[in-house]
Amino acid sequence: MARFLLIALLAAVSLLAIQARQLSDAGPSTAEVFWRAVMPDSPLPDSIRWLLHPGNQAAQGGSLGHHGNRGVLPRGIGSCGRETLPVLFPPARRAPLGLLPRDVADSIPFSSSALPDALARLGVAAGSAQAAEMEKPLGMCETPSLAGEAKFCATSLEAMVQGPMAGLGTNEITPVTSPSLPRSGAPLQPFAVRAMRRIDGSRFVACHGGLYPYTVFMCHDTGAVRAYMADMEGARDGGKVTVAIVCHTDTSLWDPEHMSFRLLGTKPGGEPVCHFMPYGHIMFAKNNATTRSSA
């Protein structure tokens, strides 16, 4: 039954986007044209372009969320120059339809109150497992922000870019991603940190890709953080990656039951909590942000 519902869902949502996808074969999508117009000096990251062109690959499940426990890094990195640490880089996941064109995404209701309309539009049966999964990201997007944190959910690339512009108070922004993180991921192993470069600035807007029938980004003001670009090398396979790392320096208002505290054995207001930016996730900084070596 679940397999039948998934097939029905894919058929229904495919009808919504088929015209826009036909154009992508002949040239850049409207989202890519938009990106070039507003950030001409910043190429669209491959990980974001991948979300725009889902092709015929099988749907991959999951729900909208933050970076998740697999992205949390051991204590010490970013604060005392830890040289080696165990890290698991999970494989990238993509929603069945990827990142929709804005006109298509905007035509689909995205709120808990309008969920029945969205289910009907997407061909999802009320009361089904798929309908229950769709409630989770809606709830996360509608949960009130923490004190001092601004957040929003974006269902298109355009919204995902315009939100950080508003949040940072400027149209001059720079995207920050983990540029060489493998899409297929990498198994848990010790990684040697060969170099860390501090990204200037203490306030960014981070957007974490999540899964719905289509891609949804949960974006938020990072609050007080330190950000780095780190060059790392796997001790077992010698694989080299460059990843963006964010260290939250003020966790005093975080939920004491947050997964990060359980993993690290810390508590709110304690040591910084650091995580890498997974494949397909993105952070925005003001254009004057530069990287420099970190001691």
C-alpha positions, 0 to 999 in steps of 0.5 A: 500500500505504501509503495502504491501511495508513493507512486501516486505521489510521484505521478501527481507532483510530476504533473505540476513541474513537467513544463518547467523541467522540459525547459531545463534541458534546453538551457538554464532554469529560471532559478539559475538565471535568477542566481546569476542576476543577483550573485554574478560573482558567485557560481551556483554551487554544484550541490544546489544545482543538483537539487534543481535537476532531479532527473529520473533518479529514485525518490529518497525519503526523510524529513526536514531538519537541522544538520542532524546528529551526524553533522555534529563534530567532537569537542575542541575543533574550532577552539583549540585546534584539534588535529584529528577527529572521527567524522561520518559524512552521510550520503546526500539525499534529495526529495522526489521533485528536488527544488521546484521552480518558484511559480510551481512551489508558490502554487502549492499551499505550505502550512498546517492549516492548508495541509488538506489542500496540499494533499489534494493537490499532490495526490496524497491520501489523507491519513496515509503515512506520506501525509503524516510525514508531511506534517513534520516539516510543517510543524518545524517551520511553524514552531516559534523561533528562539529568543533572538533567532529569526527563521523562515522556510523556503520552498524555492531557490529564489526565496532561499536567497532573498530571505538571507538578503533581508536577514543580513540587511544587504543584497551583497551576499556570498554563499558558503558551502562545503565545496568538495564534500562527496555526494556519496558520503564517506564512512566513519573514520578519523580525519586529519585537519590539515588547515582551518581558515576562519571566515570573517564575520560572526553572523550568517544565515544558514539554510538546511535542506530537508525532504518533503515531496519537494525540497524545502530549506529551513533557514535561520540566523545563526546567532553568535558563531565562528565559521571556518573552511577546513581542509581534511584528509581521511586516515583510512582512504586518504580522501580529501575534503574541504568543508564549511564548519560552524561553531555555535558559541552561545548555546545558553538558550538551546533546549537542554535535551538537544541532541548535540548536548547528549552527543558531546556530554555538554549543556546549554551555555557550555563549550561551543557546538560545532557542525559541518555543513552537509552536502546540499546545505548552504550558508550566506555571509555578507560580501565583505566576508573573507577567509584567513588562516586560523591559529 
